[in-house]
Amino acid sequence: MKSTDYQNLLQNHEQEHDKLQKQYNLIGTVRLGLVAVMLVMAYFAVAQKNNAFWVVCALAWLGFMVAYKKHQRVQRQRNLLRQLIQINKDEIAYLNRTKISFAEGQEFVDPQHPYTYDLDIFGQRSLFHNLNRTYTFIGKHSFANLLKGILPNEDILHNQNAVAELKDKTAWRQHIAALARSKNDTGKKYTQLIEWASSPAEQLPGYARVLSFAGPALFMAAVLWSIVTGSYHSAITWLFLFNAGYFFSHIKKVKAITDFSDEIDVILKNYGDILQSIEQENFTSEKNLSLQTQVTSGTETASGQIRQLSALFSDLNNTSNPLGAMLVNGVCMYHLHRLHNLYAWKAKHAQQITQWLNVIGQFEALNSLANYAANNPGFVFPHINNNGQITFKDLGHPLIPETVRVCNDISFTQQPFRILTGSNMSGKSTFLRTLGINMVLAGTGAPVCAKQATIHPLPVLVSMRQSDSLADSESYFFAEVKRLKQIIVALQGQKSFVLLDEILKGTNSDDKQSGTIGVIKKIIAQNGTGVIATHDIEVCDTSNDYPDYLKNQCFEVQITNNELVFDYTLRDGICQNKSATFLMKKMEIIS
């Protein structure tokens, strides 16, 4: 999609919002007028002792309740439109490259991960930061987990079809996002809910259930007897106090729930709205249908059950008002019945909560990939194979603007490993990240930044960014050697895609050269695929010993009109130009 497409959606939503705002204001005025009518009619009913005024007062009250319900419904629609307006503003700002308003995933940064730290998958201006369109806690974690690993081939194909289908469902995707972002879904609340669902189910003792019905029944009988006899009986008071007292004897059980359930009822209701949207949407892809089935199978929908749970939590939270709790429980032990219903709900459905919320998370993750696909219609879904073919045509970095992006062709099918040379600033590191990020995207089922791509999805192993660790008393060099050890061990377990950028920088040139050659030979022995970037031209001679496995490629720099010119075009062979010497001479550092 283009910025103008989002601008059109924005204008439509703003127009609809303005209409609803006028409607909201009108209904508010009507409600205020009805309140005035009720007060006036009540006054005349009392002053003139005319029951007709009470009838009008009652009708005004009914009108007020209808207006109140309508007011709430319009308010919800208006608030949802406000979210949709902001969603499209965020997309416009993103496409215009003025602001990235989405969560950056800083909490997922892990220097020990095989590739996420080196490839800038998480953090500010990372892949996650650019692609993320999740707003629930489980959605954000589902998307992060998707980017942390490579799926099996069959799952990749299912995700490709799901993303392709969701790409064209812009209105539905944005509706899900608007619902998700309308409530503050925190990790703490999510964790508390899952812990509650995972804890053993409780139940009220049998005698408590008997008393919860017998006490209110006797109270109502006493009230009816008083009406029939025309005199007040003290049994009404004693039964009221007994009912209220018996409920408050269970208040610790209620408090154990309300202590963690504050605001969870609101979040659960929001989950229910999201699930209902999932249940009612028409899907054709196998993955989307499978996810939908998880919340619609059986006689009860997930949205209905989650909303019921929300109502139960909401009712129990009302016990925070002691006077109100005493009144309703003294009459009918209302909250004791609700506590029983909550226990019954938990026994029947608690084990499904995690599954239902995971469906929300997975749809949010898929929607993020679908939004990325919609924003980049020129990107392609790669052909997936399991015979070692990895080929890209016009491969580029997906986060570099198309106007300045330089794309290159590369194939690992014939010679699986490349030795890449080039001067500083020539594009080696960017190209390694381009390869790595596109391999990661392909492994999630997303499109890649290329015109054509055939990929055998492989685990990605990267050593590009190491640092000293003062906390672990660990030098840069030792940290790098440890990462290389992890890569070699991982290669022993399975064929992988390896990206190495100027390794062993913390030692002398001879040691670095021999070590680099040793690592390349070890990777060849383990049948690894990938690229190593190096400044050591002598390392390129290794390709003479392994002509069927190694290939030298480079990024050259041209010196034109006494200026360095980088074209970032991948070439066969070994880099020849020396930009460092040229720059130092130009800056008169050396002569």
FIROMAR-779832 format. One record per residue (C-alpha): residue in three letters; x negated, y, z. Coordinates in steps of 0.25 Angstrom, whole numbers, padded with zeros to 4 digits, always signed. Example, Ala and Ser with C-alpha at 12.3 -4.5 7.8 and 13.67 -1.06 7.14 Angstrom:
! residues 2
ALA-0049-0018+0031;SER-0055-0004+0029;
//
This chain:
! residues 591
MET+0000+0000+0000;LYS-0004+0014-0002;SER-0004+0026+0007;THR+0008+0031-0001;ASP+0016+0019+0001;TYR+0015+0021+0016;GLN+0018+0036+0014;ASN+0031+0031+0008;LEU+0034+0022+0019;LEU+0031+0033+0029;GLN+0040+0043+0023;ASN+0052+0033+0022;HIS+0050+0029+0037;GLU+0049+0044+0041;GLN+0062+0047+0034;GLU+0069+0035+0040;HIS+0063+0040+0054;ASP+0069+0054+0052;LYS+0083+0048+0049;LEU+0082+0039+0062;GLN+0077+0051+0070;LYS+0089+0059+0066;GLN+0098+0047+0069;TYR+0091+0045+0083;ASN+0093+0060+0086;LEU+0108+0059+0082;ILE+0110+0047+0091;GLY+0103+0053+0102;THR+0113+0065+0101;VAL+0125+0056+0100;ARG+0120+0049+0113;LEU+0119+0062+0120;GLY+0133+0066+0115;LEU+0139+0053+0120;VAL+0133+0055+0134;ALA+0139+0069+0135;VAL+0152+0063+0130;MET+0151+0052+0141;LEU+0148+0063+0152;VAL+0160+0072+0148;MET+0170+0061+0147;ALA+0166+0055+0160;TYR+0168+0069+0166;PHE+0182+0071+0160;ALA+0185+0056+0164;VAL+0182+0059+0178;ALA+0187+0074+0178;GLN+0201+0071+0172;LYS+0202+0056+0176;ASN+0205+0052+0162;ASN+0200+0038+0157;ALA+0200+0043+0143;PHE+0188+0050+0145;TRP+0181+0037+0151;VAL+0185+0030+0138;VAL+0178+0041+0130;CYS+0166+0040+0139;ALA+0165+0025+0137;LEU+0166+0027+0122;ALA+0155+0038+0123;TRP+0147+0028+0131;LEU+0148+0017+0121;GLY+0144+0027+0110;PHE+0132+0030+0118;MET+0128+0016+0119;VAL+0130+0014+0104;ALA+0122+0027+0102;TYR+0111+0022+0111;LYS+0109+0009+0104;LYS+0109+0016+0091;HIS+0099+0026+0096;GLN+0089+0015+0101;ARG+0090+0008+0088;VAL+0087+0021+0080;GLN+0076+0024+0090;ARG+0069+0010+0087;GLN+0071+0012+0072;ARG+0065+0026+0073;ASN+0053+0021+0081;LEU+0050+0010+0072;LEU+0050+0020+0060;ARG+0040+0029+0068;GLN+0031+0016+0069;LEU+0033+0014+0054;ILE+0030+0029+0051;GLN+0017+0028+0059;ILE+0013+0014+0052;ASN+0014+0021+0038;LYS+0006+0033+0043;ASP-0005+0024+0048;GLU-0005+0017+0035;ILE-0006+0030+0027;ALA-0017+0035+0036;TYR-0025+0021+0035;LEU-0024+0021+0020;ASN-0028+0036+0019;ARG-0040+0032+0028;THR-0037+0043+0038;LYS-0034+0034+0050;ILE-0033+0019+0055;SER-0022+0019+0065;PHE-0022+0004+0068;ALA-0028-0004+0079;GLU-0043-0007+0077;GLY-0044-0020+0084;GLN-0056-0015+0093;GLU-0053-0026+0103;PHE-0056-0037+0093;VAL-0070-0032+0090;ASP-0079-0044+0093;PRO-0094-0043+0090;GLN-0095-0058+0092;HIS-0085-0062+0081;PRO-0090-0068+0068;TYR-0086-0056+0060;THR-0076-0046+0066;TYR-0087-0037+0072;ASP-0096-0037+0060;LEU-0085-0035+0050;ASP-0078-0024+0058;ILE-0065-0032+0059;PHE-0061-0025+0072;GLY-0063-0011+0077;GLN-0062+0003+0072;ARG-0060+0004+0056;SER-0061-0012+0056;LEU-0054-0021+0047;PHE-0044-0023+0059;HIS-0042-0008+0061;ASN-0039-0006+0046;LEU-0030-0018+0044;ASN-0023-0020+0057;ARG-0008-0017+0057;THR-0004-0024+0070;TYR+0002-0018+0082;THR+0006-0029+0092;PHE-0005-0035+0101;ILE-0003-0049+0095;GLY-0003-0043+0081;LYS-0017-0036+0083;HIS-0023-0048+0088;SER-0017-0057+0077;PHE-0023-0048+0067;ALA-0037-0047+0074;ASN-0037-0063+0075;LEU-0034-0064+0060;LEU-0046-0055+0057;LYS-0055-0063+0067;GLY-0055-0076+0059;ILE-0053-0083+0045;LEU-0040-0091+0043;PRO-0039-0104+0037;ASN-0037-0104+0022;GLU-0022-0108+0023;ASP-0019-0097+0033;ILE-0026-0087+0025;LEU-0017-0090+0013;HIS-0005-0089+0022;ASN-0009-0076+0027;GLN-0012-0071+0013;ASN+0002-0074+0009;ALA+0008-0068+0022;VAL+0000-0055+0020;ALA+0004-0054+0005;GLU+0018-0055+0009;LEU+0017-0045+0021;LYS+0010-0035+0012;ASP+0023-0032+0005;LYS+0031-0031+0017;THR+0027-0017+0021;ALA+0040-0013+0028;TRP+0040-0026+0036;ARG+0025-0025+0040;GLN+0027-0011+0045;HIS+0040-0014+0052;ILE+0032-0025+0060;ALA+0021-0015+0063;ALA+0031-0004+0067;LEU+0037-0013+0077;ALA+0024-0018+0082;ARG+0018-0004+0085;SER+0031+0001+0091;LYS+0027-0005+0105;ASN+0014-0006+0112;ASP+0011-0021+0112;THR-0001-0022+0121;GLY-0010-0034+0123;LYS-0007-0034+0138;LYS+0008-0036+0135;TYR+0006-0046+0125;THR-0003-0054+0134;GLN+0006-0053+0145;LEU+0018-0058+0137;ILE+0010-0070+0132;GLU+0005-0073+0146;TRP+0019-0073+0151;ALA+0024-0082+0139;SER+0013-0092+0142;SER+0015-0093+0157;PRO+0024-0104+0162;ALA+0039-0102+0161;GLU+0047-0099+0174;GLN+0061-0101+0178;LEU+0071-0097+0189;PRO+0074-0108+0199;GLY+0088-0115+0196;TYR+0094-0109+0209;ALA+0090-0095+0204;ARG+0097-0097+0191;VAL+0110-0101+0199;LEU+0109-0089+0208;SER+0107-0080+0196;PHE+0121-0084+0191;ALA+0128-0087+0204;GLY+0124-0073+0211;PRO+0129-0064+0200;ALA+0142-0073+0198;LEU+0145-0072+0213;PHE+0143-0057+0212;MET+0152-0055+0201;ALA+0162-0064+0208;ALA+0162-0055+0220;VAL+0163-0043+0211;LEU+0176-0049+0204;TRP+0181-0053+0218;SER+0180-0039+0223;ILE+0187-0034+0211;VAL+0198-0044+0212;THR+0200-0041+0227;GLY+0198-0026+0226;SER+0188-0026+0237;TYR+0173-0026+0238;HIS+0166-0039+0243;SER+0152-0038+0250;ALA+0149-0051+0242;ILE+0146-0042+0230;THR+0135-0035+0238;TRP+0129-0047+0243;LEU+0129-0054+0230;PHE+0123-0042+0223;LEU+0112-0042+0233;PHE+0110-0057+0232;ASN+0109-0056+0217;ALA+0099-0044+0217;GLY+0091-0050+0228;TYR+0090-0064+0222;PHE+0085-0057+0209;PHE+0075-0049+0216;SER+0070-0062+0223;HIS+0065-0065+0209;ILE+0059-0051+0206;LYS+0045-0056+0207;LYS+0047-0065+0195;VAL+0053-0054+0187;LYS+0042-0044+0191;ALA+0032-0055+0186;ILE+0038-0053+0172;THR+0040-0038+0173;ASP+0026-0035+0177;PHE+0021-0039+0163;SER+0033-0037+0155;ASP+0034-0022+0155;GLU+0035-0017+0141;ILE+0034-0032+0136;ASP+0049-0032+0133;VAL+0047-0020+0123;ILE+0035-0027+0116;LEU+0043-0040+0115;LYS+0055-0033+0109;ASN+0045-0027+0099;TYR+0040-0041+0096;GLY+0054-0045+0094;ASP+0056-0034+0084;ILE+0044-0039+0076;LEU+0048-0053+0077;GLN+0061-0050+0071;SER+0055-0043+0060;ILE+0046-0055+0057;GLU+0058-0064+0058;GLN+0067-0056+0048;GLU+0057-0054+0037;ASN+0057-0062+0025;PHE+0043-0069+0022;THR+0039-0079+0011;SER+0024-0082+0015;GLU+0021-0094+0023;LYS+0013-0087+0034;ASN+0024-0076+0036;LEU+0035-0086+0036;SER+0027-0095+0046;LEU+0026-0083+0056;GLN+0040-0080+0054;THR+0045-0094+0057;GLN+0037-0093+0070;VAL+0047-0083+0075;THR+0060-0087+0069;SER+0060-0103+0070;GLY+0070-0108+0080;THR+0084-0102+0083;GLU+0078-0090+0091;THR+0070-0079+0084;ALA+0057-0075+0091;SER+0062-0060+0090;GLY+0074-0064+0098;GLN+0067-0071+0108;ILE+0056-0060+0110;ARG+0067-0050+0111;GLN+0074-0058+0122;LEU+0061-0059+0129;SER+0060-0044+0128;ALA+0074-0042+0134;LEU+0071-0051+0146;PHE+0058-0044+0149;SER+0065-0031+0148;ASP+0077-0035+0157;LEU+0067-0040+0168;ASN+0059-0027+0167;ASN+0072-0020+0171;THR+0070-0025+0185;SER+0060-0014+0188;ASN+0073-0006+0191;PRO+0076-0011+0205;LEU+0090-0005+0206;GLY+0094-0010+0192;ALA+0088-0024+0195;MET+0096-0025+0208;LEU+0109-0021+0201;VAL+0109-0030+0189;ASN+0103-0042+0197;GLY+0113-0040+0209;VAL+0124-0041+0199;CYS+0119-0052+0190;MET+0104-0056+0193;TYR+0102-0051+0179;HIS+0087-0051+0179;LEU+0086-0065+0186;HIS+0094-0070+0173;ARG+0084-0062+0164;LEU+0072-0068+0172;HIS+0078-0082+0169;ASN+0080-0079+0155;LEU+0066-0074+0154;TYR+0061-0087+0160;ALA+0070-0095+0150;TRP+0064-0087+0138;LYS+0050-0089+0142;ALA+0052-0104+0144;LYS+0058-0105+0130;HIS+0050-0095+0122;ALA+0038-0091+0129;GLN+0029-0100+0121;GLN+0033-0094+0108;ILE+0030-0079+0111;THR+0015-0081+0107;GLN+0020-0087+0094;TRP+0030-0076+0091;LEU+0020-0064+0094;ASN+0009-0071+0086;VAL+0019-0070+0074;ILE+0020-0055+0076;GLY+0004-0054+0077;GLN+0002-0063+0065;PHE+0012-0054+0057;GLU+0005-0041+0061;ALA-0008-0047+0057;LEU-0002-0051+0043;ASN+0004-0038+0042;SER-0009-0031+0044;LEU-0015-0039+0033;ALA-0003-0036+0024;ASN-0004-0021+0027;TYR-0019-0022+0023;ALA-0015-0030+0010;ALA-0004-0019+0007;ASN-0014-0008+0009;ASN-0024-0015+0000;PRO-0016-0020-0012;GLY-0029-0022-0020;PHE-0034-0032-0010;VAL-0032-0047-0013;PHE-0029-0060-0006;PRO-0041-0069-0008;HIS-0040-0083-0014;ILE-0043-0093-0003;ASN-0052-0105-0005;ASN-0060-0115+0003;ASN-0071-0119-0006;GLY-0080-0107-0003;GLN-0076-0097-0014;ILE-0078-0083-0009;THR-0077-0072-0020;PHE-0073-0058-0020;LYS-0070-0049-0032;ASP-0071-0034-0029;LEU-0073-0036-0014;GLY-0072-0024-0005;HIS-0071-0019+0009;PRO-0056-0018+0013;LEU-0058-0006+0022;ILE-0066+0002+0012;PRO-0057+0012+0004;GLU-0054+0007-0010;THR-0060+0020-0016;VAL-0074+0017-0010;ARG-0074+0002-0009;VAL-0084-0005-0017;CYS-0080-0019-0021;ASN-0089-0031-0025;ASP-0088-0045-0030;ILE-0094-0057-0023;SER-0093-0072-0023;PHE-0099-0082-0013;THR-0094-0094-0021;GLN-0107-0097-0028;GLN-0117-0092-0019;PRO-0111-0091-0005;PHE-0121-0082+0002;ARG-0127-0068-0002;ILE-0139-0060+0002;LEU-0135-0046+0001;THR-0145-0035+0000;GLY-0144-0020-0001;SER-0149-0007+0005;ASN-0142+0000+0017;MET-0129+0006+0014;SER-0128-0002+0002;GLY-0115-0010+0006;LYS-0120-0023+0012;SER-0114-0022+0025;THR-0101-0017+0020;PHE-0101-0028+0009;LEU-0103-0039+0020;ARG-0091-0033+0028;THR-0083-0033+0015;LEU-0085-0047+0013;GLY-0083-0051+0028;ILE-0070-0042+0029;ASN-0064-0048+0017;MET-0067-0062+0021;VAL-0060-0059+0034;LEU-0048-0053+0027;ALA-0047-0065+0018;GLY-0048-0075+0030;THR-0035-0068+0036;GLY-0027-0069+0023;ALA-0028-0054+0020;PRO-0032-0048+0006;VAL-0047-0045+0004;CYS-0053-0032-0003;ALA-0056-0038-0016;LYS-0049-0040-0030;GLN-0051-0055-0030;ALA-0056-0064-0019;THR-0058-0079-0017;ILE-0062-0083-0003;HIS-0065-0095+0005;PRO-0062-0090+0019;LEU-0073-0092+0029;PRO-0077-0088+0043;VAL-0084-0075+0042;LEU-0097-0073+0050;VAL-0104-0060+0050;SER-0117-0053+0056;MET-0117-0039+0053;ARG-0116-0031+0065;GLN-0124-0035+0078;SER-0128-0026+0090;ASP-0136-0026+0102;SER-0128-0031+0114;LEU-0132-0024+0127;ALA-0122-0031+0135;ASP-0128-0045+0131;SER-0142-0040+0130;GLU-0142-0044+0116;SER-0151-0038+0105;TYR-0145-0035+0091;PHE-0154-0046+0085;PHE-0150-0056+0095;ALA-0135-0053+0093;GLU-0137-0054+0078;VAL-0144-0068+0079;LYS-0133-0073+0088;ARG-0123-0068+0077;LEU-0131-0076+0067;LYS-0131-0088+0076;GLN-0116-0087+0077;ILE-0115-0086+0061;ILE-0124-0098+0059;VAL-0117-0107+0069;ALA-0103-0103+0063;LEU-0108-0107+0049;GLN-0112-0121+0054;GLY-0097-0123+0058;GLN-0091-0118+0045;LYS-0093-0111+0032;SER-0093-0096+0034;PHE-0094-0082+0028;VAL-0107-0075+0033;LEU-0110-0060+0032;LEU-0124-0056+0038;ASP-0128-0041+0037;GLU-0143-0039+0039;ILE-0146-0049+0050;LEU-0157-0050+0059;LYS-0160-0035+0059;GLY-0166-0035+0073;THR-0179-0042+0069;ASN-0191-0040+0060;SER-0190-0040+0045;ASP-0197-0054+0043;ASP-0189-0060+0054;LYS-0176-0054+0049;GLN-0179-0059+0035;SER-0182-0074+0039;GLY-0170-0074+0048;THR-0161-0069+0038;ILE-0165-0079+0028;GLY-0164-0090+0039;VAL-0150-0086+0041;ILE-0146-0086+0027;LYS-0152-0100+0025;LYS-0144-0104+0038;ILE-0131-0099+0031;ILE-0134-0106+0018;ALA-0136-0119+0026;GLN-0122-0117+0033;ASN-0116-0114+0019;GLY-0112-0100+0023;THR-0106-0089+0014;GLY-0108-0074+0015;VAL-0118-0063+0014;ILE-0130-0058+0021;ALA-0135-0044+0019;THR-0149-0041+0021;HIS-0160-0030+0018;ASP-0171-0041+0017;ILE-0173-0043+0002;GLU-0182-0055+0005;VAL-0170-0062+0011;CYS-0164-0062-0003;ASP-0174-0072-0008;THR-0167-0083+0000;SER-0157-0083-0012;ASN-0168-0090-0020;ASP-0168-0102-0011;TYR-0152-0103-0011;PRO-0148-0098-0025;ASP-0135-0105-0024;TYR-0131-0100-0011;LEU-0137-0086-0009;LYS-0136-0074-0018;ASN-0142-0060-0017;GLN-0133-0048-0018;CYS-0135-0033-0015;PHE-0130-0019-0014;GLU-0139-0009-0021;VAL-0141+0005-0019;GLN-0144+0015-0031;ILE-0152+0027-0030;THR-0146+0038-0039;ASN-0150+0052-0039;ASN-0159+0050-0027;GLU-0146+0045-0019;LEU-0142+0031-0014;VAL-0130+0026-0021;PHE-0123+0013-0016;ASP-0113+0006-0025;TYR-0110-0005-0015;THR-0110-0015-0027;LEU-0114-0029-0024;ARG-0125-0034-0034;ASP-0132-0047-0036;GLY-0147-0047-0032;ILE-0155-0041-0021;CYS-0155-0026-0017;GLN-0166-0018-0023;ASN-0165-0003-0019;LYS-0170+0002-0006;SER-0161+0013+0000;ALA-0168+0014+0013;THR-0181+0019+0007;PHE-0174+0028-0003;LEU-0166+0035+0009;MET-0178+0037+0018;LYS-0186+0043+0006;LYS-0174+0052+0003;MET-0173+0056+0017;GLU-0188+0058+0018;ILE-0190+0048+0029;ILE-0201+0041+0020;SER-0208+0046+0008;
//
